[in-house]
């Protein structure tokens, strides 16, 4: 089974060739800088930087659009009422419907920041294999236990999903109708969830014992956390990202 967030991780672009540790630091700090933007006049430069970044990555627009649907609906549900209830300045009214300036500007700012941060995150995750990204996080100081948990979850969540599909298929062949809402169906779903939980627990124990037999827990003393800075193109890209992040934060602070 394929992890679809990194299905374009094998493309050839500068973002794909960017060192994972350096890319994680640079794009992560850039996302924090975007979150700090408070002025509307900084929105066009922020979106321009995001557009340039996504264009350089060579990721298709459909890749972003498919992943933007549900988070976009969630954000719209949170801020969709602001133009109607926030602010004293009326832009347009029709009967009881009133659109207010302050709420509309707040929606524009929130939506723009969300789009910039989300797109940058898609670039980060979509241009690097997930396993490589976790290894980069570990090399930068992430707890080895957390890194191993993420890697193992990434490895076995698809196998558990496959087991669940097999169990559902077996119940359907025995006359189960999944689209009907009834007490019997709820009992069957509860039994499937319990069986899957027990299987996952048993499999986690087996995996841990197998890892122990292969020397799991022995610290790696050959690790060099800042070795990625010797990659000159990646270091330049990291410097540009830090400069842009500093510029956005500084301008936002000064304007405030």
C-alpha positions as CSV (number, residue, x, y, z in Angstrom):
1,X,0.0,0.0,0.0
2,X,1.3,3.4,-0.9
3,X,1.5,6.5,1.4
4,X,0.0,9.0,-1.0
5,X,1.5,12.1,0.6
6,X,4.9,11.2,-0.8
7,X,3.8,9.7,-4.1
8,X,5.7,12.5,-6.0
9,X,8.8,12.2,-3.8
10,X,10.8,10.8,-6.8
11,X,10.4,13.9,-9.0
12,X,13.5,15.8,-10.0
13,X,13.5,19.4,-8.7
14,X,15.7,21.5,-6.4
15,X,13.2,21.1,-3.5
16,X,13.5,17.3,-4.0
17,X,17.3,17.4,-3.9
18,X,17.3,19.8,-0.9
19,X,18.9,18.1,2.1
20,X,16.1,16.7,4.3
21,X,17.4,18.2,7.6
22,X,18.0,21.6,6.0
23,X,14.6,21.5,4.3
24,X,12.8,20.6,7.5
25,X,14.4,23.5,9.4
26,X,14.0,26.0,6.6
27,X,10.4,25.3,5.6
28,X,9.4,24.7,9.2
29,X,10.6,28.2,10.3
30,X,9.0,29.7,7.2
31,X,5.7,28.2,8.2
32,X,6.0,29.8,11.7
33,X,6.8,33.1,10.0
34,X,3.7,32.9,7.9
35,X,1.7,32.2,11.0
36,X,3.1,35.4,12.5
37,X,1.8,37.6,9.7
38,X,-0.8,40.1,11.0
39,X,-1.0,42.7,8.3
40,X,-2.9,42.5,5.1
41,X,-0.2,44.2,3.0
42,X,2.1,41.2,3.8
43,X,-0.4,38.7,2.4
44,X,0.5,39.2,-1.3
45,X,4.3,38.7,-0.7
46,X,3.5,35.7,1.5
47,X,1.4,34.1,-1.2
48,X,4.0,35.0,-3.8
49,X,6.7,33.2,-1.9
50,X,4.4,30.2,-1.5
51,X,3.6,30.1,-5.2
52,X,7.3,30.3,-6.1
53,X,8.1,27.5,-3.7
54,X,5.3,25.2,-5.0
55,X,6.3,26.0,-8.6
56,X,9.9,25.0,-8.0
57,X,8.8,21.8,-6.4
58,X,7.1,20.7,-9.7
59,X,4.3,19.1,-7.7
60,X,1.0,19.1,-9.7
61,X,-1.8,21.4,-8.7
62,X,-4.2,18.4,-8.4
63,X,-1.9,17.0,-5.6
64,X,-2.5,20.2,-3.6
65,X,-6.2,20.5,-4.5
66,X,-7.0,16.9,-3.4
67,X,-5.4,17.5,0.1
68,X,-6.9,21.0,0.5
69,X,-10.5,20.0,0.4
70,X,-11.3,18.8,3.9
71,X,-8.9,21.2,5.8
72,X,-10.3,24.0,3.7
73,X,-13.9,23.1,4.6
74,X,-12.9,22.9,8.3
75,X,-11.3,26.4,8.2
76,X,-14.3,27.8,6.3
77,X,-16.6,26.3,9.0
78,X,-14.6,28.1,11.7
79,X,-14.4,31.6,10.1
80,X,-17.2,31.6,7.6
81,X,-19.5,33.6,9.9
82,X,-17.0,36.4,10.7
83,X,-18.0,38.7,7.8
84,X,-21.6,38.7,9.2
85,X,-20.9,39.2,12.9
86,X,-17.6,40.9,13.4
87,X,-17.0,44.6,13.2
88,X,-19.0,47.8,13.1
89,X,-18.3,48.9,9.5
90,X,-21.0,47.7,7.0
91,X,-19.8,47.0,3.5
92,X,-23.1,45.6,2.1
93,X,-26.5,44.8,3.4
94,X,-29.6,43.2,2.1
95,X,-32.4,42.8,4.6
96,X,-31.1,41.0,7.6
97,X,-27.9,39.9,5.8
98,X,-25.1,42.3,6.6
99,X,-21.4,41.9,5.5
100,X,-19.0,43.8,7.7
101,X,-15.5,45.1,6.7
102,X,-13.6,43.9,9.8
103,X,-14.9,40.4,9.6
104,X,-14.2,40.1,5.9
105,X,-10.6,41.3,6.3
106,X,-10.1,38.9,9.2
107,X,-11.3,36.0,7.0
108,X,-9.0,37.1,4.2
109,X,-6.0,37.2,6.5
110,X,-6.8,33.8,8.2
111,X,-7.5,32.1,4.9
112,X,-4.3,33.4,3.3
113,X,-2.2,32.3,6.2
114,X,-3.8,28.9,6.2
115,X,-3.2,28.5,2.5
116,X,0.4,29.5,2.7
117,X,1.2,27.3,5.7
118,X,-0.7,24.3,4.3
119,X,0.9,24.6,0.9
120,X,4.4,24.9,2.4
121,X,3.6,21.8,4.5
122,X,2.5,19.9,1.4
123,X,5.8,20.9,-0.3
124,X,7.7,19.6,2.7
125,X,5.9,16.3,2.9
126,X,5.4,15.8,-0.8
127,X,9.0,16.2,-1.9
128,X,10.7,13.9,0.6
129,X,9.9,10.2,1.5
130,X,8.1,10.0,4.8
131,X,10.7,7.7,6.3
132,X,13.6,10.0,5.2
133,X,11.7,12.9,6.9
134,X,11.4,11.0,10.1
135,X,15.1,10.1,10.0
136,X,15.9,13.8,9.5
137,X,13.8,14.7,12.5
138,X,15.6,12.2,14.6
139,X,19.0,13.5,13.5
140,X,17.9,17.0,14.6
141,X,17.1,15.9,18.1
142,X,13.7,14.1,18.0
143,X,13.4,11.5,20.7
144,X,14.5,8.1,19.3
145,X,11.4,6.5,20.9
146,X,9.1,8.9,19.1
147,X,10.9,8.5,15.8
148,X,10.7,4.7,16.1
149,X,7.0,4.9,17.0
150,X,6.3,7.0,13.9
151,X,8.3,4.7,11.6
152,X,6.7,1.6,12.9
153,X,3.2,3.1,12.7
154,X,4.0,4.2,9.1
155,X,5.1,0.6,8.3
156,X,2.2,-1.3,9.9
157,X,-0.8,1.0,9.6
158,X,-1.2,-0.1,6.0
159,X,-1.0,-3.8,7.0
160,X,-3.7,-3.2,9.7
161,X,-5.8,-1.4,7.1
162,X,-5.4,-4.4,4.8
163,X,-6.5,-6.8,7.6
164,X,-9.5,-4.6,8.3
165,X,-10.5,-4.8,4.6
166,X,-10.2,-8.5,4.6
167,X,-12.3,-8.8,7.8
168,X,-15.0,-6.6,6.3
169,X,-15.0,-8.5,3.0
170,X,-15.4,-11.8,5.0
171,X,-18.4,-10.4,6.9
172,X,-20.0,-9.2,3.7
173,X,-19.6,-12.7,2.1
174,X,-21.4,-14.0,5.2
175,X,-24.4,-11.7,4.6
176,X,-23.3,-8.5,6.4
177,X,-24.9,-5.3,4.9
178,X,-22.6,-2.4,6.0
179,X,-24.8,0.4,4.7
180,X,-27.7,-0.5,7.1
181,X,-27.9,1.2,10.5
182,X,-29.0,-1.3,13.1
183,X,-28.0,-2.6,16.5
184,X,-26.7,-5.8,14.9
185,X,-24.4,-3.8,12.6
186,X,-23.1,-1.8,15.5
187,X,-22.3,-5.0,17.3
188,X,-20.4,-6.3,14.3
189,X,-18.4,-3.1,13.9
190,X,-17.6,-3.2,17.6
191,X,-16.4,-6.8,17.2
192,X,-14.3,-5.9,14.2
193,X,-12.7,-3.0,16.1
194,X,-11.9,-5.2,19.1
195,X,-10.5,-7.9,17.0
196,X,-8.3,-5.4,15.1
197,X,-7.1,-3.9,18.4
198,X,-6.1,-7.3,19.8
199,X,-4.3,-8.2,16.5
200,X,-2.4,-4.9,16.5
201,X,-1.4,-5.4,20.2
202,X,-0.1,-8.9,19.5
203,X,1.7,-7.8,16.4
204,X,3.4,-4.9,18.3
205,X,4.7,-7.3,20.8
206,X,6.1,-9.6,18.1
207,X,7.7,-6.6,16.3
208,X,9.3,-5.4,19.5
209,X,10.8,-8.8,20.4
210,X,12.1,-9.2,16.8
211,X,13.8,-5.7,17.1
212,X,15.4,-6.6,20.5
213,X,16.8,-9.8,18.9
214,X,18.4,-7.6,16.3
215,X,20.0,-5.2,18.8
216,X,17.4,-2.5,19.2
217,X,18.3,-0.1,21.9
218,X,22.0,0.1,21.3
219,X,22.9,3.9,20.8
220,X,24.4,5.1,17.6
221,X,27.6,6.9,18.5
222,X,28.6,7.8,14.8
223,X,25.8,10.3,14.5
224,X,26.8,13.8,13.3
225,X,23.8,16.1,13.7
226,X,25.1,19.2,11.8
227,X,26.8,17.4,8.9
228,X,24.1,18.5,6.5
229,X,25.5,22.1,6.6
230,X,28.4,20.9,4.5
231,X,26.0,20.6,1.5
232,X,26.5,24.0,0.0
233,X,23.3,24.3,-2.2
234,X,21.2,23.1,0.7
235,X,22.9,25.5,3.1
236,X,22.2,28.4,0.6
237,X,18.5,27.4,0.4
238,X,18.4,27.2,4.2
239,X,19.9,30.7,4.5
240,X,17.3,32.1,2.0
241,X,14.5,30.5,4.0
242,X,15.8,31.9,7.2
243,X,16.1,35.4,5.6
244,X,12.6,35.3,4.3
245,X,11.2,34.1,7.7
246,X,13.1,36.9,9.5
247,X,11.9,39.5,7.0
248,X,8.2,38.5,7.5
249,X,8.5,38.4,11.3
250,X,10.4,41.7,11.4
251,X,7.9,43.5,9.1
252,X,5.0,42.1,11.0
253,X,6.5,43.3,14.3
254,X,7.4,46.7,13.1
255,X,3.9,47.3,11.6
256,X,2.3,46.3,14.8
